Amino acid sequence: MDAYESALNYLKRREHTEKELFMKLSKKGYSRDEISEAVKKLQEFNYQSDRRFAESYLRSRLARSPEGRSVLLMRLISKGVSKSLAAEVVDEYFDEHEEEINEIFSEYQKKLEDRKGEDKARSTLIRKGIRKVEY
């Protein structure tokens, strides 16, 4: 199996950043040139997209474990999304889904307060970059 086919197999399971593919394929023993060629081909066919990864990642994180803009931005950058693209995607997503995100944050806050109490909920929200929501 060549680097392109291996990368396709990874992308069949979920979106990956270019950086993630480079790391996984390097561990499999493919050369830097083989990986570069494979990733370039994947991007030409729109099989790999850091933007699409970022959008999918935001939806997933907000649904499972809500976090604020700054924390999500940091997570995307750590996954290999460029700082400028990550900031653009986070800003667009939060602007386009403001009401939905506020509702998610509010429900999350209520759940935390019921489970942990107001003080511990507040510290969790701060750690996750979520401003206290008034409901």
C-alpha positions in Angstrom: 0.0 0.0 0.0 1.4 3.4 -0.9 1.2 6.6 1.1 -1.8 7.9 -0.8 -3.9 4.7 -0.1 -2.8 4.8 3.5 -3.9 8.4 3.9 -7.2 7.6 2.2 -7.8 4.9 4.7 -7.3 7.4 7.6 -9.6 9.9 5.9 -12.4 7.2 5.5 -12.6 7.0 9.3 -12.6 10.8 10.0 -11.2 14.1 8.9 -7.5 14.7 9.5 -5.3 17.7 9.3 -2.4 17.7 7.0 -0.1 17.6 10.0 -1.9 14.5 11.4 -1.5 12.7 8.1 2.2 13.6 8.0 2.7 12.2 11.5 0.8 9.0 10.9 2.3 8.3 7.5 5.8 9.1 8.8 5.3 6.5 11.6 4.4 4.0 8.9 7.8 4.6 7.3 6.8 6.6 4.2 9.3 9.3 3.1 8.7 13.0 3.4 8.5 13.2 -0.4 5.9 10.4 -0.7 3.8 11.9 2.0 3.9 15.4 0.5 2.9 14.0 -2.9 0.1 12.0 -1.4 -1.3 14.9 0.7 -1.1 17.3 -2.3 -3.1 14.8 -4.4 -5.7 14.4 -1.6 -6.1 18.2 -1.4 -6.4 18.5 -5.2 -9.4 16.1 -5.1 -10.7 17.8 -1.9 -10.3 14.6 0.1 -8.3 16.5 2.7 -9.0 19.9 4.0 -7.8 21.6 7.2 -10.8 23.9 7.0 -13.3 21.0 6.9 -11.4 19.3 9.7 -11.7 22.5 11.8 -15.4 22.9 11.2 -16.1 19.2 12.0 -13.9 19.4 15.1 -15.8 22.5 16.4 -19.2 20.8 15.9 -18.0 17.7 17.7 -16.3 19.5 20.7 -19.3 21.8 21.2 -21.7 18.8 21.2 -19.6 16.6 23.6 -17.7 19.0 25.9 -18.4 22.7 25.3 -15.5 25.1 25.3 -15.0 28.8 24.5 -13.4 30.4 21.5 -9.9 30.7 23.0 -9.7 27.0 24.1 -11.1 25.8 20.8 -8.7 28.0 18.9 -5.8 26.5 20.9 -7.0 23.0 20.3 -7.2 23.5 16.5 -3.7 24.9 16.4 -2.4 22.0 18.4 -3.9 19.6 15.9 -2.0 21.3 13.1 -4.5 23.9 11.7 -2.7 27.2 11.0 -3.4 30.0 13.4 -5.0 32.2 10.8 -7.3 29.5 9.5 -8.2 28.3 13.0 -9.1 31.9 14.0 -11.1 32.4 10.9 -13.1 29.2 11.3 -13.7 29.7 15.0 -14.9 33.3 14.4 -17.2 32.3 11.5 -18.6 29.4 13.4 -19.3 31.4 16.6 -20.8 34.2 14.5 -23.1 32.0 12.4 -24.2 29.8 15.3 -24.4 32.3 18.2 -27.8 31.5 19.5 -27.2 27.7 19.3 -23.8 28.1 21.1 -25.3 30.3 23.8 -28.0 27.6 24.4 -25.3 24.9 24.6 -23.3 27.0 27.1 -26.4 27.7 29.1 -27.4 24.1 29.3 -23.9 23.0 30.2 -23.7 25.6 32.9 -27.0 24.4 34.5 -25.8 20.8 34.3 -22.5 21.7 36.0 -24.2 23.8 38.7 -26.6 21.0 39.5 -23.9 18.4 39.6 -21.0 20.4 41.2 -22.5 23.5 42.8 -22.1 27.1 41.6 -18.5 27.7 42.7 -17.0 24.5 41.1 -19.2 25.1 38.0 -17.8 28.6 37.7 -14.2 27.4 37.9 -14.9 24.7 35.2 -16.5 27.3 32.9 -13.5 29.6 33.4 -11.0 26.8 32.6 -12.9 26.0 29.5 -13.0 29.6 28.4 -16.8 30.0 28.7 -18.2 33.2 30.2 -20.9 32.7 32.7 -24.3 32.6 31.0 -27.3 34.3 32.5 -30.4 32.3 32.1 
